[in-house]
Amino acid sequence: MKSRIAWLAFLASTALSPAQDPAANAAPPAGAIEVNGIAAVVNGNVITKNKVGFMLSPVFAQLAAQFPRRGAEFERQVLEAREKILQELIDRQIIISEFRELEKKGANLKPQVIEQEIDRQIRTNYNGSEEKFEEELKRARMTRDGYRKMTREQLIVQAMRAEHFSDAPPPLPGEVAKEYAEMKHLLRDTTKDQITFNKIFLPRLDDQNPLATPESQLELAEKLAAEIKNGADIAELAKTHSRDAFADQGGYQENLPRTDLAPEFASIIFAGKEGDVIGPLEDPAGFTVVKIVDIKPGPSPSLGEVREQVEERVRSKKSSAAYEKWMEGRRRSAVIVRKL
């Protein structure tokens, strides 16, 4: 058990990591102040709305940027993400109770493993910015110790899964090679990502056009994005319409580090490919349309460096059906009260 826990931190960077989505922090009714409402209670253990909201907030920010007009699809994805994370937190509490029994027999999770995972999450979700991470903790009214506890629980669940299904068929060389090819980009050093693009930025209120409103600026951004997708030259349009320091250069920015972008923008843009037109994206300042010229991903580790992690990912996939059946039984026997 102890040997497995030490390296399972990497799993959070794959499909096993929590989805993140902020709708859990819906505003309370007028006149009420909800300090930290209850999202669910599992066997007497409370899951707070703050915890749900914190884990979901980066994805909410990304969805808000992608859907300036919000709408039905935005609402659907927000609710879907919230449901996914809440269910994961419920399952986590069910499994934690089993781990507490193992702790009595000496099972443990080393503090440095938890810190390594927190560092990875800061790199992945906040472009390596401790400042952005601390701002999000403050916004969610969560302490660093509280986040550390949450991360510890996440890693324990992953370790318990590996422990219960350690008899999964061993991974074959071909399976390992295929899995590595699929996941190596997830293990790369994203703080070294770079991108080259042309950009048009339209502020919500334009000093050069007193009649402009946020709605008219969004309409203009949508019109320009459609024209670019139909073959118009974004560089020429940027010179005419963009309102940032790069407008005279046609909105051209070369080899911009990922860390220079807002995390939600980076997640969207770096998921694209050469030639893609993305946007309009929304932030508090205005609306942005981007056409990607080139992406240079950060370096990925070699298979030799991450072989153990890749092999465990293969085992996890092979045991997924058995794991879900195992969890179904524990859900039926648990006392679960959902508030969301």
URTA-V965030 format. One record per run of one state. SS is the DSSP state (hx for helix, st for strand, lp for the rest). FROM is the first residue (numbers start at 1). LEN is the number of residues. If there is no record, write none. Layout:
# URTA-V965030
ss->SS from->FROM len->LEN
ss->SS from->FROM len->LEN
This chain:
# URTA-V965030
ss->lp from->1 len->1
ss->hx from->2 len->12
ss->lp from->14 len->8
ss->hx from->22 len->4
ss->lp from->26 len->12
ss->st from->38 len->5
ss->lp from->43 len->2
ss->st from->45 len->4
ss->hx from->49 len->18
ss->lp from->67 len->4
ss->hx from->71 len->33
ss->lp from->104 len->7
ss->hx from->111 len->16
ss->lp from->127 len->3
ss->hx from->130 len->10
ss->lp from->140 len->4
ss->hx from->144 len->21
ss->lp from->165 len->8
ss->hx from->173 len->15
ss->lp from->188 len->2
ss->hx from->190 len->3
ss->lp from->193 len->1
ss->st from->194 len->10
ss->lp from->204 len->2
ss->st from->206 len->1
ss->lp from->207 len->2
ss->st from->209 len->1
ss->lp from->210 len->4
ss->hx from->214 len->16
ss->lp from->230 len->4
ss->hx from->234 len->8
ss->lp from->242 len->5
ss->hx from->247 len->3
ss->lp from->250 len->2
ss->st from->252 len->6
ss->hx from->258 len->3
ss->lp from->261 len->2
ss->hx from->263 len->7
ss->lp from->270 len->7
ss->st from->277 len->7
ss->lp from->284 len->2
ss->st from->286 len->11
ss->lp from->297 len->6
ss->hx from->303 len->16
ss->lp from->319 len->1
ss->hx from->320 len->14
ss->lp from->334 len->2
ss->st from->336 len->3
ss->lp from->339 len->2
